[in-house]
Amino acid sequence: MTARTDAAEQPWWEVVCEVPPEIMAGGLLPCLFPAIAIEGYAGQLGLTDVSVLVDVLVHMPMLRVHQAAGELPLVFPTRVSEEAAREALLGLVAQVKSLHDGGVVQHASALRDPDAPSDLLAPIRQTVLVLDHVADRQFLSDLERLEHGVVQERISYVNGVTPDSYGAALRALHGTAPLAAPGSGRARAQP
């Protein structure tokens, strides 16, 4: 693993995952893990446990291969509730682990420093979430969920829902979506 920062001084890591040859020819899968991805998943899934978020992040490349092959379902976190998205994605990570003998296993290669830590992902696990960034991602996710709900309600209206029930559904949808102003870190209710 190699740690780096981008032009905005945001950390990211290059990690080489050893994977089965059916996942990647040669058995090595190079991945880039930006800190912003951890914050993104935190906001989409309502999680703040960095260890769980890192577990999702390191298994995502293998999960994507299985999804692309049609072996595991796709998850669209902003088309379902935060709780449903969290449950679905953590369930898929558990499936990937069961398909691959426990998933990502850490071990130092012969080329690494013999004094390498036993937890090679420790630098990523020590990421401190910037709660304003997480709140911003939650806000954007809530807006996407709201928009998806509005679209679904429009489809229902076109398919025979009355104007009164359509309006009531939209008011309920707007009234129950906890939206936070970007950067505020606080939720606010919709009028």
N, C-alpha and C positions, 0 to 999 in steps of 0.2 A: 504494500500500500504506500502511496506517495501523497502527501498533503501539499496543497497549493492554495493560492488565493487568486481571485480574478481582479480585474481593473478596479472594481468597487471595494476591494479588500474583503470580499465574501469568501469564506473557506470552501474548498471542494477537495475531493479525494479521488485518486485513481486507485482502483482496487482490481486485482486480477483474481477472478473466481475460478476454481477448479470445478468443472462441471462434467457430466457424462458426455461422451462423444456425440450422442444423438442430440444433445442440446447445442453443442458447438464443436465443429471439427477441430481436432487437436486437444480438446478437453480444457482449454483455457479461454475464459470469457472476460475480456477487459471491460470495466465499467467505470463510469464517472458518477460520483455521488456529490452533488452540490448541497451545501447546507440549506439552501432555499428549498430543495426537494423535501427535506425533513420538515421544514416549516409548512410547506404545502400540504403534505399528508396530515400534519397535526391539525391544520385548519379544516381540511375536508372531512376528517374522521373524528374530530373532537378528542384527540389524544394529546397528552403532554408527557407521557412516559417515553423518553428518548430511546431506551433499550428496545421497546416494542416498535417504535418508528424505524429504528435501524434494522430490526429484524425484517420488517416489511420491505424496506429499501433494498437490502442485500438479496432478498428472494424474488424481487420483482423481475429481474432479467429472466430467470428460469420460468416464472409464472407467465410472462409474455410469450415465451416460446410455446408453452402448452396451450395458451389461449389462441395463438396464431394457427396452431394445428387443429383447433376445434376440440381439443381434449378437455378444456376447462372453460367455464363461461366467462364472458367479459363482465366487468363491473364498471358502471358509470356512477361514481360517487355523488355527483351533483344532480342525479336524476331520482335519487331516493333520499330518505332521511339520513341524517348524520349517523344515527344508531344503526340503521339497516346497512349503510355503506361500510361502517366499521365491522359489523358482524360478518358481512359478505367477504370483505377483503382479508380479514384475519382468518376466516374459514378457508379461503383459497390458499393462503400462505401455509396453513396447516396441511392442506392436501399436497402442496408441492413438497413439503418436508417429508410427508409419508411416502411420496413417490420416489424420493431421492435419499433414503436412509438418514433422515433427520435434517436434510437440507444442507446449507452452507456450514462446512466444518473448517475451523481455523487450524492451520499449522504453518510453521515457518519453513520456508524452503532452504535448501542447502546454501543458497546464495545470500540469505539474510544474515544479519548480525546474530551470532550465537547467544547474545544477551537480549534478544528480542523478547518483548513481553508475551505472556501466554495469551492475552486477549489482544490480537492484532487489530481489532476494530475499536480498541479503547479510545483512540483520538476522535473517532466519529461519535462514540457513545458519550463522550464528554462534552458534546455540543450543548451549549446553553441556548435554549429557545428564546428568541426575541419575541416577547409576548405581543408587542404591537404588530409585528410581521404576521404572527399567527392569527391575531384578530383581523388583520386586513384580509388574510386568506379565507377566514370564516365568513367575513362579510361578502366577499366575492362568491364564495360557495353558496351562501344563502340567496344571493341575487340570482345565481344560476338555477337553484332549486325553485325559487319563486317564479322565474321566467318559464321553467319547464312546466310548473303547475298551471300557470296562466295558459300556456299553449294547450295543455291537456283539457283545461276547462273550455277553451275556444272550440276544440274538436268536439267535445261533448255538446256544446251549444249548437253547433252546426248539425249534429246528429239528433236533434230533437229536444234538447233541454230548454225549459222556458226561460224567458228573460229574468224573471224574479229569482229562480233557483240559480241561474248563472251569476247574477249580481250578488246573491247571498254567498255563493261559493267563493267568488273573488274577494268579497269583504272578509270572509273567514280566513282565506289564504293570506291576505295582506295583514290581518290582525294577529295571526299566529306565527308569522315569520320573525324570529329575533334577529334584527339587523343591527349592525354596529357601524358607526361611521369609521371609514378607513383611518387607521392610526390612533383611534381613541382608546382601544383596548376595552371598551365598555359596550354592552348591548343596549339598544334602545328599542322601544316599542314603536311599531308603525301606527300612525293616526287612523 
